[in-house]
Amino acid sequence: MSQAMDTAFRRIGAEAGQGTFGAPATWGPTDTYKASRTYDKLIGLTILALVSGVAGWAVVPAGIAFLALILAFVIVLVSWFRMRWARVLAPAYAVAEGVGLGAISGIYASQTAGIVPLAVVFTAGVFIGCLTLYRTGLVRVSPRLVSIAMVGALGLIGASVLSLFLAVPGLSAIHGNPTLIVVFGVFGLFVGVTNLFVDFDYVQRAEAMHLPAEAEWASALAMMTALVLVYISMLRILSVLLGGRRR
């Protein structure tokens, strides 16, 4: 998603001062991009996903939850090509993904006690840890890291349909092999972490470029998708590590 964001950001920046095909700008005065507001939007999307997740866990049938995951995936694909729609796409993604993840979390919780709170805590810890490492300069986003993040993301997208099944215990043979579960989870965690670093870098760059505030939604959506990947990966890994703590 990072390269698509880069292209979209440059286009948005250009359109802020010049209309499409060289026509006069029609946007008028606009606020510029702020990293603080981007993280505020991410917090809002996370809360929206958590509220939707409660509904997905408690009342949404499995079939509808599965359709919600597909819808969330479609929204992400659309956002790659229509970044300026992110103001609408980001909340829609949070709701759809929240419903799907709520149902998935319910299934994991029914099989392993305490797994969901731990996954949430570890996901928050990963986010804070990555942000700290980036802001202190201990991790620098190089072109190589961007490429790794992109290739990893494309690899997961190539297996996206399969991943929808792998996210639910009992629907794939992978859940009969703890080693494969951990390997798949660690790979997903690696991709999520690398994309978080790249997203943090885009947030900083976008603010430095004085992009229009609309781009904040695109950044928040990108970070949200990375967090979702980290959370699902945590569920997979913990399902093995906590395998003995059955209900």
C-alpha positions as CSV (number, residue, x, y, z in Angstrom):
1,M,0.0,0.0,0.0
2,S,3.0,2.3,0.6
3,Q,3.9,2.8,-3.1
4,A,0.3,3.5,-4.0
5,M,0.1,6.0,-1.1
6,D,3.3,7.7,-2.4
7,T,1.8,8.1,-5.9
8,A,-1.5,9.3,-4.5
9,F,0.2,11.8,-2.1
10,R,2.2,13.3,-4.9
11,R,-1.0,13.7,-7.0
12,I,-2.9,15.2,-4.1
13,G,-0.1,17.6,-3.5
14,A,-0.1,18.7,-7.1
15,E,-3.8,19.0,-7.2
16,A,-3.8,21.3,-4.2
17,G,-2.2,24.0,-6.3
18,Q,-3.4,23.0,-9.7
19,G,-6.6,21.3,-11.0
20,T,-6.7,18.2,-13.0
21,F,-5.2,18.6,-16.5
22,G,-3.9,22.0,-15.6
23,A,-7.3,23.5,-14.8
24,P,-7.4,26.1,-12.0
25,A,-7.6,24.6,-8.6
26,T,-11.1,24.2,-7.2
27,W,-10.2,23.0,-3.7
28,G,-9.9,26.5,-2.2
29,P,-8.1,27.1,1.1
30,T,-7.3,23.9,3.0
31,D,-5.6,22.7,6.1
32,T,-2.3,21.0,5.6
33,Y,-1.4,17.5,6.7
34,K,-0.7,17.0,10.5
35,A,0.8,13.9,11.9
36,S,-1.1,14.4,15.2
37,R,-4.4,14.5,13.5
38,T,-3.5,11.4,11.5
39,Y,-2.9,9.5,14.7
40,D,-6.2,10.9,16.1
41,K,-8.0,9.5,13.1
42,L,-6.3,6.1,13.7
43,I,-7.5,6.1,17.3
44,G,-11.0,6.9,16.1
45,L,-10.9,4.1,13.5
46,T,-9.6,1.7,16.1
47,I,-12.5,2.5,18.5
48,L,-14.9,2.1,15.6
49,A,-13.4,-1.3,14.9
50,L,-13.6,-2.4,18.5
51,V,-17.3,-1.4,18.8
52,S,-18.0,-3.3,15.6
53,G,-16.0,-6.2,16.9
54,V,-18.2,-6.5,19.9
55,A,-21.2,-6.8,17.6
56,G,-19.4,-9.3,15.4
57,W,-18.5,-11.4,18.4
58,A,-21.9,-11.3,20.1
59,V,-24.7,-11.1,17.5
60,V,-23.4,-11.3,13.9
61,P,-23.8,-14.8,12.2
62,A,-20.6,-16.4,10.9
63,G,-21.7,-16.1,7.3
64,I,-22.2,-12.3,7.5
65,A,-18.9,-11.9,9.3
66,F,-17.2,-13.7,6.5
67,L,-18.8,-11.4,4.0
68,A,-17.7,-8.5,6.1
69,L,-14.1,-9.7,5.8
70,I,-14.4,-9.9,2.0
71,L,-15.9,-6.4,2.0
72,A,-13.0,-5.1,4.1
73,F,-10.6,-6.6,1.6
74,V,-12.4,-5.0,-1.3
75,I,-12.3,-1.6,0.4
76,V,-8.6,-1.9,0.8
77,L,-8.1,-2.7,-2.9
78,V,-10.3,0.3,-3.9
79,S,-8.3,2.6,-1.5
80,W,-5.1,1.8,-3.4
81,F,-6.5,3.4,-6.5
82,R,-8.8,6.0,-4.9
83,M,-6.9,7.4,-2.0
84,R,-9.0,10.6,-2.0
85,W,-12.0,8.4,-1.1
86,A,-10.2,7.5,2.2
87,R,-12.4,9.8,4.2
88,V,-15.3,7.4,3.5
89,L,-13.4,4.2,2.9
90,A,-11.5,4.3,6.2
91,P,-14.6,4.2,8.5
92,A,-16.3,1.7,6.2
93,Y,-13.2,-0.5,6.5
94,A,-13.1,-0.2,10.3
95,V,-16.7,-1.3,10.6
96,A,-16.4,-4.2,8.2
97,E,-13.1,-5.4,9.5
98,G,-14.3,-5.0,13.1
99,V,-17.3,-7.2,12.5
100,G,-15.2,-9.9,10.8
101,L,-12.4,-9.8,13.5
102,G,-15.0,-9.9,16.2
103,A,-16.4,-13.2,14.9
104,I,-12.9,-14.6,14.4
105,S,-11.9,-13.5,17.9
106,G,-15.0,-15.2,19.3
107,I,-13.9,-18.5,17.7
108,Y,-10.4,-18.2,19.1
109,A,-11.7,-17.3,22.6
110,S,-14.0,-20.3,22.6
111,Q,-11.0,-22.6,22.1
112,T,-8.2,-20.8,24.1
113,A,-8.9,-18.9,27.3
114,G,-7.6,-15.4,27.6
115,I,-6.2,-15.2,24.0
116,V,-8.1,-12.2,22.8
117,P,-7.1,-9.7,25.6
118,L,-3.5,-10.9,25.2
119,A,-3.6,-10.4,21.4
120,V,-5.0,-6.9,21.9
121,V,-2.3,-6.0,24.4
122,F,0.5,-7.4,22.3
123,T,-0.9,-5.6,19.2
124,A,-0.9,-2.3,21.1
125,G,2.6,-3.1,22.3
126,V,3.9,-3.8,18.8
127,F,2.4,-0.5,17.6
128,I,3.9,1.6,20.4
129,G,7.3,-0.3,20.2
130,C,7.5,0.3,16.4
131,L,6.6,4.0,16.8
132,T,9.2,4.4,19.5
133,L,11.9,2.7,17.4
134,Y,11.1,4.8,14.4
135,R,10.9,8.1,16.3
136,T,14.2,7.5,18.1
137,G,15.9,6.8,14.8
138,L,16.8,3.2,15.8
139,V,14.9,2.0,12.7
140,R,15.3,4.0,9.5
141,V,13.0,3.4,6.5
142,S,15.3,2.7,3.5
143,P,14.2,1.9,-0.1
144,R,15.1,-1.7,0.7
145,L,12.7,-1.8,3.7
146,V,10.0,-0.3,1.5
147,S,10.6,-3.0,-1.1
148,I,10.5,-5.7,1.6
149,A,7.3,-4.4,3.0
150,M,5.7,-4.2,-0.5
151,V,6.8,-7.7,-1.5
152,G,5.6,-9.1,1.8
153,A,2.2,-7.4,1.4
154,L,1.8,-8.6,-2.1
155,G,2.6,-12.1,-1.0
156,L,-0.2,-11.9,1.6
157,I,-2.5,-10.4,-1.0
158,G,-1.8,-13.3,-3.3
159,A,-3.0,-15.6,-0.6
160,S,-5.8,-13.3,0.6
161,V,-8.7,-15.7,-0.1
162,L,-6.8,-18.5,1.6
163,S,-6.0,-16.2,4.5
164,L,-9.7,-15.6,5.2
165,F,-10.0,-19.3,5.9
166,L,-6.7,-19.5,7.7
167,A,-7.9,-16.9,10.1
168,V,-10.6,-19.2,11.5
169,P,-9.5,-22.3,13.3
170,G,-10.7,-25.6,11.9
171,L,-11.3,-24.4,8.3
172,S,-7.9,-25.3,7.0
173,A,-5.3,-28.1,7.4
174,I,-2.8,-25.5,8.6
175,H,-4.5,-25.5,12.0
176,G,-3.6,-29.1,12.5
177,N,0.1,-28.2,12.3
178,P,1.3,-25.9,15.1
179,T,4.6,-25.3,13.3
180,L,2.9,-24.0,10.2
181,I,0.5,-21.9,12.3
182,V,3.5,-20.2,14.0
183,V,5.4,-19.8,10.8
184,F,2.4,-18.2,9.0
185,G,1.8,-16.0,12.1
186,V,5.4,-14.8,12.3
187,F,5.5,-14.0,8.6
188,G,2.3,-12.0,8.9
189,L,3.7,-10.2,12.0
190,F,6.9,-9.4,10.1
191,V,4.9,-7.9,7.2
192,G,2.7,-5.9,9.5
193,V,5.6,-4.5,11.4
194,T,7.6,-3.5,8.3
195,N,4.5,-1.8,6.9
196,L,4.0,0.1,10.1
197,F,7.5,1.5,9.8
198,V,6.9,2.5,6.2
199,D,3.6,4.1,7.2
200,F,5.2,6.0,10.0
201,D,7.7,7.3,7.5
202,Y,4.9,8.4,5.1
203,V,3.2,10.2,8.0
204,Q,6.4,12.2,8.6
205,R,7.0,12.9,4.9
206,A,3.4,13.9,4.2
207,E,3.6,16.5,7.0
208,A,6.9,17.8,5.7
209,M,5.4,18.0,2.2
210,H,2.5,20.1,3.5
211,L,0.0,17.8,1.8
212,P,-3.7,18.6,2.1
213,A,-5.4,17.4,5.3
214,E,-7.4,14.9,3.2
215,A,-4.3,12.7,3.0
216,E,-4.5,12.0,6.7
217,W,-7.4,9.6,6.2
218,A,-5.3,7.6,3.7
219,S,-2.4,7.3,6.2
220,A,-4.8,6.3,9.0
221,L,-6.3,3.6,6.8
222,A,-2.9,2.3,5.9
223,M,-1.8,2.0,9.5
224,M,-5.2,0.4,10.4
225,T,-4.6,-2.4,7.8
226,A,-1.2,-3.0,9.3
227,L,-2.6,-3.2,12.8
228,V,-5.2,-5.7,11.7
229,L,-2.5,-7.9,10.2
230,V,-0.5,-7.7,13.5
231,Y,-3.6,-8.7,15.5
232,I,-4.5,-11.7,13.4
233,S,-0.9,-12.8,13.4
234,M,-0.9,-12.5,17.2
235,L,-4.0,-14.6,17.4
236,R,-2.4,-17.4,15.4
237,I,0.9,-17.4,17.4
238,L,-0.9,-17.2,20.7
239,S,-3.3,-20.0,19.8
240,V,-0.2,-22.3,19.7
241,L,1.7,-20.8,22.7
242,L,-1.5,-21.0,24.8
243,G,-2.6,-24.3,23.4
244,G,-2.7,-25.9,26.9
245,R,-5.0,-23.2,28.3
246,R,-8.2,-24.7,26.9
247,R,-11.7,-23.9,28.3
